[in-house]
Amino acid sequence: MINVGYLFIAALILFFMGGWLFPITDPTESVYALTAKEMLAADDWLSPRIYGDFWFDKPIMFYWELLIAYKIFGVNEFASRFFPAVFATLGLFMTYFFGAKLYGKKIGFAAAIILATSLEYWYIAHAVITDMTLLLMFSITLISFYLGYRADNPRLYLISFAASGVAVLTKGPIGFFLPGLIILIFLAWQDDLLHLKKLFRVKNFLLFAAVISIWYLPMTFIHGVEFLENFLGVHNFLRATVSEYPQTNVWYYYLLISLIGFFPWSILLIFGAIKNFKRLPTLDTPEKFLLVWALTVVIFFQLCATKYVTYTLPAMVPAVILIAKYFVNRWKIFIRAATSLLIIYPLFMFLVALPLAEDNSGRNEAELLSMLINDKTCVVSYNKVYPASLVFYTDEKIYRLETKENFDKFKPQKMSWTSKNVMPFMTFEKLPADKKILAVVNVNYTKSFLDNAPGKWKVVGEIPHSTFEILIENIFYGRERQKFKSKIYQRVPIR
């Protein structure tokens, strides 16, 4: 007998337990958390801002979630991770509901558990990023469309357009155009493009426009061309056409991500893909829709220049429903596997994920800095990636220290990825002579720092790597891991 209460128990174990222990990590989580923190301090719930300046990287929806959580729970790790866990839980019940509507409660339940115990979904449920909100709204858009299409109930299309509007408030135009493309391909496969007349009704578009106008309209009036150039130009057009990380722009990128993201169910994903390919001419209507949904998401983002691990997350919902069909006649095997994963994931969280998060956060450095800073201190950071988590935890203005040559290379320029470098900069030549200087330096940059920094410097603090990081380095790379990940230097006053 299927008991949906087990889904709630699974969510508590997998998504909520221990969330308050994870520090805010760099480079991505810290930007969202710091932006919301500065918006809260400014009592501005409309214009995202970071380092004291307006910031047009993402729409408002996820910032609203963070602001609400910070208002209720305070500015802390639990609050930062609260809504991703909530939306991940809602995603389980949504998947169960849709799977049950298509193929029965057993498959719906299996699909939800497979989703919850897939590595990528588990990770995103803890991550302080927009993607879990997008997955939920993206999925509601397509599910409400399909149920409306199947039942010939155009009223459900209002839900579809409203959810798409929230998706656009979460991630931008992709929240409308990609679900629209999926629907278009599906209807073409069904030889039913005339159905678009029922979908594209004025009231549906008016509802969609009303939802997105809540934020986009006032932002355009207030910030004008600057908002449009940065948000639409850099963070949408440039992202699709110019790779931010060229090393990941390879044809097999999302094949690998899918195998890793669906772990440990990846073998069934491959098996299901081969099986459905062979059955392509005989697929039923729900299978066609699920297949179009999953493949369109993956292929679309594979064709985009910039690739991120999380971009294809919306493909997981249709994929797990297709995978779940495998377990209809293998229920005991499925229950044993799911139960084992409910034990393994908490162990993985404490033994692996938490040490990795600590190594990618400036929380420990911030604790040490707080004991060294006074009102005459200038703090700089010399790292590969600017650690916004340091600013989040210290509430200090921390400069990105660069050589003069690198500053010219990294300084913000329009319609370039350097436009994201909105943090305060300082070159070695500009280090103030009349202040106490503290420098947070990645150990890999120690020599470069000491070669370029004028004067004498002493180490006043060291932040070690986690034991797990050191162990992994020794096992997989066969080399001794440096004990420390960063050091804090203080300039020695000239006497």
C-alpha positions in Angstrom: 0.0 0.0 0.0 1.3 3.5 -1.0 1.6 6.0 1.9 2.5 9.5 0.8 3.5 10.3 4.3 6.7 8.5 3.6 7.6 11.2 1.1 7.4 13.8 3.9 9.7 11.6 6.1 12.1 11.2 3.2 12.1 15.0 2.7 12.9 15.6 6.3 15.8 13.2 6.3 17.2 14.1 2.9 16.6 17.9 2.6 16.1 19.5 6.0 18.3 17.5 8.4 21.6 19.3 9.0 20.9 22.1 6.7 21.9 24.6 9.4 25.4 23.2 9.6 26.4 23.9 6.0 28.3 27.2 5.6 27.5 29.6 2.7 29.9 28.6 0.0 31.7 30.4 -2.8 31.5 31.3 -5.6 27.7 31.1 -6.2 25.7 30.7 -2.9 27.5 33.6 -1.3 26.4 36.0 -4.0 22.7 35.2 -3.6 22.9 35.2 0.2 24.9 38.5 0.4 22.6 40.2 -2.1 19.5 39.3 0.0 21.3 40.4 3.1 22.1 43.8 1.6 18.6 44.2 0.3 17.2 43.4 3.8 19.6 46.0 5.4 18.5 48.6 2.8 14.8 47.6 3.3 14.6 47.4 -0.5 12.6 44.4 -1.7 12.7 45.4 -5.4 16.3 46.1 -6.6 18.9 43.4 -5.9 22.2 44.9 -4.7 25.6 43.7 -3.7 28.8 45.4 -2.4 26.6 48.6 -2.1 25.7 48.7 -5.8 22.7 47.5 -7.8 23.1 44.0 -9.2 21.0 42.7 -12.2 22.3 39.1 -12.4 19.0 37.3 -11.7 15.3 38.2 -11.3 13.7 38.8 -7.9 11.9 35.5 -7.0 14.7 33.7 -5.2 15.7 36.9 -3.4 12.2 37.3 -2.1 12.4 33.7 -0.7 15.7 34.6 1.0 14.3 37.9 2.4 11.2 36.1 3.8 13.3 33.4 5.4 15.8 36.0 6.8 12.8 38.0 8.3 11.4 34.8 10.0 14.6 33.0 11.0 17.3 35.6 10.9 20.3 35.9 8.6 21.8 32.5 8.9 22.6 29.2 7.1 19.3 27.5 8.0 17.2 30.5 6.7 19.3 30.5 3.5 18.6 26.9 2.8 15.0 26.8 4.0 13.1 27.5 0.8 15.3 25.3 -1.5 14.4 22.4 0.9 10.7 23.4 0.9 10.5 23.6 -2.9 12.4 20.3 -3.1 9.7 18.7 -0.9 6.9 20.2 -3.0 8.7 18.8 -6.0 8.5 15.3 -4.6 4.7 15.6 -4.1 4.3 17.2 -7.5 6.2 14.3 -9.1 4.1 11.8 -7.2 0.9 13.5 -8.2 1.8 13.7 -11.9 3.2 10.2 -12.1 0.1 8.8 -10.4 -2.1 10.7 -12.8 -0.2 9.2 -15.8 0.5 5.6 -14.6 -0.9 5.0 -11.1 0.2 5.7 -7.5 2.9 3.0 -7.5 4.8 4.6 -10.3 4.2 8.1 -8.9 5.6 7.1 -5.5 8.6 5.4 -7.1 9.3 8.4 -9.3 9.2 10.8 -6.3 11.6 8.6 -4.3 14.0 8.2 -7.3 14.0 12.0 -7.7 14.7 12.6 -4.0 17.6 10.1 -3.9 19.2 11.3 -7.2 22.5 13.0 -6.4 21.8 16.3 -8.3 18.3 16.8 -6.8 19.7 16.1 -3.3 22.4 18.6 -3.9 20.1 21.4 -5.3 17.7 20.8 -2.4 20.5 22.1 -0.1 22.0 24.8 -2.4 21.4 28.5 -2.0 20.6 29.0 -5.7 17.6 29.6 -8.0 17.4 26.2 -9.6 15.0 24.4 -7.3 12.4 27.2 -7.6 12.8 27.1 -11.4 12.4 23.3 -11.5 9.1 23.5 -9.5 7.6 26.4 -11.6 8.9 24.9 -14.9 7.3 21.6 -14.0 4.0 23.1 -13.0 3.9 25.0 -16.3 4.2 21.7 -18.3 2.2 19.5 -16.0 -0.8 21.8 -16.0 -0.6 22.2 -19.7 -0.5 18.4 -20.3 -3.4 17.7 -17.9 -5.4 20.5 -19.6 -4.6 19.1 -23.0 -5.5 15.5 -22.0 -8.8 16.5 -20.3 -9.6 19.2 -22.9 -9.8 21.7 -20.1 -8.3 25.0 -21.2 -8.9 26.5 -17.7 -5.8 24.6 -16.6 -3.8 26.7 -19.1 -4.2 29.6 -16.7 -2.2 27.8 -14.1 0.4 27.0 -16.8 0.8 30.6 -17.8 0.9 31.8 -14.2 3.6 29.3 -13.3 5.5 30.3 -16.3 5.4 33.9 -15.2 6.8 32.9 -11.8 9.5 30.9 -13.7 10.4 34.1 -15.6 10.6 35.9 -12.2 13.0 33.2 -11.1 15.4 32.8 -14.0 14.4 35.1 -16.8 12.9 34.6 -20.3 13.9 30.9 -20.4 11.0 30.2 -18.0 8.6 31.0 -20.8 10.4 30.2 -24.0 11.7 26.7 -23.1 8.4 25.3 -21.8 6.8 26.9 -24.9 9.3 25.1 -27.2 8.6 21.8 -25.4 4.8 22.2 -25.9 5.3 23.2 -29.5 7.4 20.1 -30.3 5.0 17.8 -28.5 1.9 19.2 -30.4 3.8 18.9 -33.7 4.6 15.2 -32.8 0.9 14.8 -32.0 0.0 16.4 -35.4 -2.1 18.8 -33.4 -0.7 22.3 -33.9 -4.2 23.7 -34.2 -4.5 23.2 -30.5 -2.3 26.3 -30.1 -5.4 28.3 -30.6 -6.8 27.1 -27.3 -3.5 27.7 -25.6 -2.7 31.1 -26.9 -5.7 33.0 -25.7 -5.6 36.6 -24.7 -6.6 36.0 -21.0 -3.7 33.5 -20.7 -1.1 36.1 -21.9 -2.7 38.8 -19.8 -2.2 36.7 -16.7 1.4 35.9 -17.7 2.0 39.6 -18.3 0.5 40.6 -15.0 2.7 38.2 -13.1 6.0 39.3 -14.7 5.0 42.9 -14.5 5.1 42.8 -10.7 8.9 43.1 -11.0 10.1 43.8 -14.5 7.9 46.8 -15.0 9.1 48.8 -12.0 12.7 47.7 -12.5 12.6 49.1 -16.1 11.1 52.4 -14.9 13.5 52.8 -12.1 16.8 51.6 -13.7 16.0 51.9 -17.4 18.7 51.0 -20.0 21.2 49.9 -17.4 18.8 47.2 -16.2 17.9 46.0 -19.7 21.6 46.0 -20.9 22.8 44.0 -17.9 20.0 41.6 -17.3 18.9 40.9 -20.9 22.2 41.6 -22.6 24.9 40.0 -20.3 23.0 37.5 -18.2 20.7 36.2 -21.0 22.0 36.9 -24.5 25.7 36.7 -23.7 25.2 33.5 -21.6 23.6 31.8 -24.6 26.2 32.9 -27.2 29.5 33.3 -25.4 30.8 30.6 -23.0 31.6 31.9 -19.6 33.7 28.7 -19.0 35.0 27.5 -22.4 36.5 24.4 -20.9 33.0 23.0 -20.2 31.7 23.8 -23.7 32.0 20.3 -25.1 29.4 18.2 -26.9 29.3 15.5 -24.2 29.0 17.8 -21.2 25.4 17.1 -20.3 25.7 13.4 -21.0 28.2 13.2 -18.2 26.2 15.5 -16.0 23.1 13.3 -16.4 25.0 10.2 -15.4 26.4 11.9 -12.3 23.2 13.8 -11.5 21.0 10.7 -11.6 23.5 8.6 -9.5 22.8 5.9 -8.3 19.9 5.4 -10.8 22.1 6.3 -13.8 22.2 2.7 -15.2 18.4 2.6 -15.4 18.5 6.0 -17.2 20.7 4.6 -19.9 18.6 1.4 -20.1 15.4 3.4 -20.3 16.8 5.7 -23.0 17.8 2.7 -25.2 14.5 1.0 -24.6 12.4 4.0 -25.5 14.5 4.7 -28.6 13.6 1.2 -29.9 10.0 1.7 -29.0 9.8 5.3 -30.5 7.0 4.5 -33.1 4.8 2.8 -30.5 5.2 5.2 -27.5 1.9 6.3 -25.9 1.0 9.9 -25.5 2.3 10.4 -21.9 5.6 8.8 -22.9 5.9 11.1 -25.9 5.3 14.2 -23.7 7.8 13.0 -21.0 10.4 12.2 -23.6 10.0 15.6 -25.5 10.2 17.4 -22.1 13.4 15.7 -21.0 15.3 15.7 -24.3 14.4 19.2 -25.3 15.8 20.6 -22.0 19.1 18.7 -22.4 19.6 19.4 -26.1 18.7 23.1 -25.7 21.2 23.7 -23.0 23.8 21.6 -24.8 23.5 24.0 -27.7 23.9 27.1 -25.5 27.5 28.3 -25.1 27.6 28.6 -21.3 27.0 25.4 -19.5 26.3 24.9 -15.8 25.8 21.7 -13.9 22.3 22.8 -12.8 20.8 23.9 -16.1 19.3 20.6 -17.0 17.7 20.0 -13.6 14.1 20.5 -15.1 14.7 17.3 -17.2 14.8 15.2 -14.0 11.0 15.1 -13.4 10.0 13.5 -16.7 13.1 11.2 -16.6 12.3 9.8 -13.1 8.7 9.0 -14.1 10.0 7.0 -17.1 12.6 5.3 -14.9 10.0 4.4 -12.2 8.1 2.3 -14.7 10.9 -0.2 -14.5 10.1 -1.0 -10.9 6.4 -1.9 -11.3 7.2 -5.6 -11.1 10.4 -5.2 -9.0 8.9 -3.5 -6.0 10.9 -5.3 -3.3 14.1 -4.4 -5.0 13.1 -0.8 -5.2 12.1 -0.5 -1.6 15.4 -2.0 -0.4 17.4 0.3 -2.6 15.4 3.4 -1.5 15.7 2.4 2.2 19.5 2.0 1.8 19.8 5.4 0.2 17.9 7.0 3.1 20.7 5.7 5.4 23.6 6.5 3.0 22.7 10.1 2.2 22.9 11.4 5.8 26.3 9.7 6.2 27.4 11.2 2.9 26.2 14.6 4.1 28.3 14.6 7.3 31.4 12.7 6.0 31.7 14.2 2.5 29.4 17.2 1.7 29.9 19.1 4.9 33.8 19.0 4.7 33.6 20.0 1.0 31.4 22.9 1.9 33.7 24.1 4.6 36.6 24.0 2.2 34.6 26.2 -0.3 33.5 28.8 2.2 35.1 31.7 4.0 33.2 31.1 7.2 36.3 30.0 9.1 38.4 32.8 7.8 35.7 35.2 8.8 35.7 34.0 12.4 39.5 34.5 12.6 39.3 37.9 10.8 36.6 39.1 13.3 39.2 38.8 16.1 41.8 40.9 14.2 39.7 43.7 12.6 39.4 47.1 14.1 38.1 50.4 12.7 41.4 51.2 11.1 41.7 47.9 9.2 41.7 47.4 5.5 41.0 43.8 4.4 42.0 42.4 1.0 41.5 39.0 -0.6 44.0 37.4 -2.9 42.4 34.3 -4.3 41.4 32.6 -7.6 37.8 33.4 -6.9 36.6 36.4 -4.9 35.1 35.0 -1.7 31.8 36.8 -1.2 31.2 34.6 1.8 33.8 36.6 3.6 31.7 39.7 3.2 28.6 37.8 4.1 30.1 36.6 7.4 32.1 39.7 8.4 30.0 42.6 7.1 33.3 44.2 6.1 34.3 45.8 2.8 36.8 43.4 1.4 38.8 44.4 -1.7 39.8 42.0 -4.4 43.5 42.4 -4.6 45.1 42.2 -8.1 48.2 43.2 -9.9 47.9 46.2 -12.1 48.0 43.9 -15.2 45.2 41.7 -13.9 43.1 44.6 -12.9 43.1 45.8 -16.5 42.0 42.3 -17.5 39.3 41.8 -14.9 37.8 45.3 -14.5 34.1 45.4 -15.5 33.3 46.1 -19.2 29.9 46.2 -20.9 28.7 43.1 -22.7 31.5 41.1 -21.3 31.7 38.4 -18.6 33.9 40.9 -16.7 30.8 42.9 -16.1 30.1 40.4 -13.2 33.2 41.7 -11.4 31.3 44.3 -9.3 33.3 43.7 -6.1 35.6 46.5 -4.9 39.1 46.2 -6.4 42.5 47.3 -5.2 45.9 46.9 -6.8 49.1 46.3 -4.8 50.3 49.8 -5.5 47.1 51.3 -3.9 47.4 49.5 -0.5 47.0 52.3 2.0 50.1 53.1 4.0 48.2 54.5 7.0 46.0 51.5 7.8 46.4 48.1 9.3 46.3 45.6 6.3 45.0 42.1 6.6 45.2 39.9 3.5 43.4 36.6 3.1 45.6 34.6 0.7 44.9 31.3 -1.0 48.0 29.1 -0.3 48.5 28.5 -4.0 48.9 32.3 -4.4 51.3 32.8 -1.5 54.4 33.3 -3.6 52.7 35.7 -6.0 51.3 37.7 -3.1 54.7 38.0 -1.3 56.5 38.9 -4.6 54.0 41.7 -5.3 53.1 43.0 -1.9 55.2 45.9 -0.7 56.8 45.8 2.7 57.1 42.9 5.2 54.3 40.6 6.1 53.7 38.1 8.9 51.2 35.2 9.1 48.6 35.9 11.8 46.2 33.0 11.0 46.0 29.8 9.0 42.9 27.9 7.9 43.5 24.2 7.3 41.9 22.0 4.7 39.4 19.4 6.0 40.8 15.9 6.6 38.5 14.7 3.8 40.0 17.0 1.3 43.5 15.9 2.2 42.6 12.3 2.1 41.0 12.6 -1.3 44.0 14.4 -2.7 46.3 11.6 -1.4 44.1 8.8 -2.8 43.2 10.1 -6.2 46.2 12.2 -7.1 48.9 10.4 -5.2 50.4 13.6 -3.8 50.5 15.3 -0.5 47.8 17.9 -0.1 48.9 21.2 1.4 47.6 21.3 4.9 46.3 24.8 4.7 43.8 26.2 2.2 44.4 29.9 3.1 46.5 32.1 5.3 45.9 35.5 6.8 48.8 37.9 6.5 49.3 41.2 8.3 51.6 43.9 7.1 54.4 44.6 9.5 54.5 48.3 10.4 57.6 50.2 9.5 59.4 51.4 12.6 
